[in-house]
């Protein structure tokens, strides 16, 4: 369990758009994928490119602008290269507001445990 943060209003994140936000040192990128909001850790697991600023979102794929790593916007799974993923966070929409749940641990600690470039346990560090 974690803490819920109000990220933005629903009308600030239209279908096919992305938005970056930061809470307690957690970098996030919010995506509106076909009317459904997804929240992912906002730094690419490869070179830590800021996805909301350097990334390209086409409504289905999120591409990091640093080295062009591609991620499926619905699942966070990497398309190119395979085996990487963007960690996701729970999202809740209530009364026209988008809320994201973040863990009750410092961001640095969470990153060390959760940001993997491959499912085999390798990390970017």
MOCORBEL-V266585 format. One record per residue. N is the residue number from 1. RES is the residue in three letters. PHI is phi in whole degrees, 0 to 359 (* if undefined). PSI is psi in whole degrees, 0 to 359 (NA if undefined). D_CENTER is the distance of its C-alpha to the mean C-alpha in whole Angstrom. Layout:
n = (N | N)
res = (RES | RES)
phi = (PHI | PHI)
psi = (PSI | PSI)
d_center = (D_CENTER | D_CENTER)
This chain:
n = (1 | 2 | 3 | 4 | 5 | 6 | 7 | 8 | 9 | 10 | 11 | 12 | 13 | 14 | 15 | 16 | 17 | 18 | 19 | 20 | 21 | 22 | 23 | 24 | 25 | 26 | 27 | 28 | 29 | 30 | 31 | 32 | 33 | 34 | 35 | 36 | 37 | 38 | 39 | 40 | 41 | 42 | 43 | 44 | 45 | 46 | 47 | 48 | 49 | 50 | 51 | 52 | 53 | 54 | 55 | 56 | 57 | 58 | 59 | 60 | 61 | 62 | 63 | 64 | 65 | 66 | 67 | 68 | 69 | 70 | 71 | 72 | 73 | 74 | 75 | 76 | 77 | 78 | 79 | 80 | 81 | 82 | 83 | 84 | 85 | 86 | 87 | 88 | 89 | 90 | 91 | 92 | 93 | 94 | 95 | 96 | 97 | 98 | 99 | 100 | 101 | 102 | 103 | 104 | 105 | 106 | 107 | 108 | 109 | 110 | 111 | 112 | 113 | 114 | 115 | 116 | 117 | 118 | 119 | 120 | 121 | 122 | 123 | 124 | 125)
res = (UNK | UNK | UNK | UNK | UNK | UNK | UNK | UNK | UNK | UNK | UNK | UNK | UNK | UNK | UNK | UNK | UNK | UNK | UNK | UNK | UNK | UNK | UNK | UNK | UNK | UNK | UNK | UNK | UNK | UNK | UNK | UNK | UNK | UNK | UNK | UNK | UNK | UNK | UNK | UNK | UNK | UNK | UNK | UNK | UNK | UNK | UNK | UNK | UNK | UNK | UNK | UNK | UNK | UNK | UNK | UNK | UNK | UNK | UNK | UNK | UNK | UNK | UNK | UNK | UNK | UNK | UNK | UNK | UNK | UNK | UNK | UNK | UNK | UNK | UNK | UNK | UNK | UNK | UNK | UNK | UNK | UNK | UNK | UNK | UNK | UNK | UNK | UNK | UNK | UNK | UNK | UNK | UNK | UNK | UNK | UNK | UNK | UNK | UNK | UNK | UNK | UNK | UNK | UNK | UNK | UNK | UNK | UNK | UNK | UNK | UNK | UNK | UNK | UNK | UNK | UNK | UNK | UNK | UNK | UNK | UNK | UNK | UNK | UNK | UNK)
phi = (* | 223 | 244 | 269 | 238 | 281 | 271 | 186 | 277 | 303 | 286 | 268 | 224 | 284 | 307 | 85 | 253 | 231 | 213 | 265 | 208 | 220 | 223 | 47 | 70 | 271 | 272 | 234 | 232 | 259 | 235 | 258 | 255 | 59 | 90 | 250 | 271 | 240 | 236 | 232 | 301 | 272 | 246 | 298 | 290 | 274 | 236 | 60 | 295 | 284 | 297 | 288 | 255 | 254 | 270 | 235 | 242 | 258 | 98 | 230 | 234 | 246 | 246 | 287 | 284 | 284 | 229 | 64 | 293 | 246 | 231 | 290 | 290 | 279 | 249 | 84 | 290 | 284 | 261 | 212 | 281 | 281 | 98 | 259 | 201 | 261 | 297 | 251 | 230 | 299 | 235 | 222 | 251 | 215 | 53 | 77 | 242 | 257 | 243 | 235 | 265 | 244 | 295 | 271 | 233 | 302 | 304 | 300 | 297 | 298 | 299 | 299 | 269 | 238 | 269 | 243 | 272 | 214 | 291 | 280 | 100 | 290 | 239 | 286 | 276)
psi = (149 | 206 | 140 | 136 | 137 | 118 | 313 | 177 | 153 | 321 | 358 | 354 | 83 | 162 | 131 | 4 | 162 | 158 | 134 | 147 | 164 | 131 | 126 | 46 | 8 | 121 | 127 | 155 | 127 | 136 | 138 | 103 | 102 | 34 | 357 | 130 | 133 | 145 | 127 | 158 | 133 | 6 | 134 | 135 | 354 | 295 | 16 | 31 | 139 | 107 | 324 | 338 | 323 | 353 | 166 | 127 | 121 | 12 | 340 | 329 | 145 | 122 | 126 | 130 | 350 | 304 | 16 | 30 | 139 | 138 | 142 | 125 | 336 | 324 | 338 | 354 | 144 | 144 | 318 | 110 | 165 | 155 | 352 | 170 | 157 | 120 | 140 | 164 | 147 | 142 | 142 | 134 | 126 | 130 | 40 | 10 | 146 | 126 | 144 | 136 | 126 | 151 | 159 | 37 | 152 | 147 | 317 | 316 | 316 | 316 | 315 | 329 | 337 | 341 | 102 | 140 | 346 | 150 | 349 | 6 | 357 | 145 | 168 | 346 | NA)
d_center = (18 | 17 | 17 | 16 | 15 | 15 | 13 | 15 | 17 | 17 | 19 | 17 | 14 | 16 | 16 | 15 | 13 | 10 | 10 | 9 | 10 | 11 | 13 | 15 | 14 | 10 | 8 | 5 | 4 | 6 | 8 | 11 | 12 | 16 | 16 | 14 | 11 | 7 | 5 | 2 | 4 | 5 | 7 | 9 | 11 | 14 | 15 | 12 | 12 | 10 | 8 | 9 | 12 | 13 | 11 | 13 | 12 | 15 | 14 | 14 | 12 | 10 | 12 | 11 | 15 | 16 | 17 | 16 | 14 | 13 | 10 | 11 | 9 | 11 | 10 | 8 | 11 | 12 | 15 | 17 | 17 | 17 | 16 | 13 | 10 | 6 | 6 | 6 | 8 | 11 | 11 | 15 | 17 | 20 | 23 | 21 | 18 | 14 | 14 | 11 | 12 | 12 | 14 | 17 | 17 | 17 | 14 | 16 | 17 | 14 | 13 | 16 | 16 | 13 | 11 | 13 | 14 | 16 | 17 | 20 | 19 | 19 | 17 | 16 | 19)
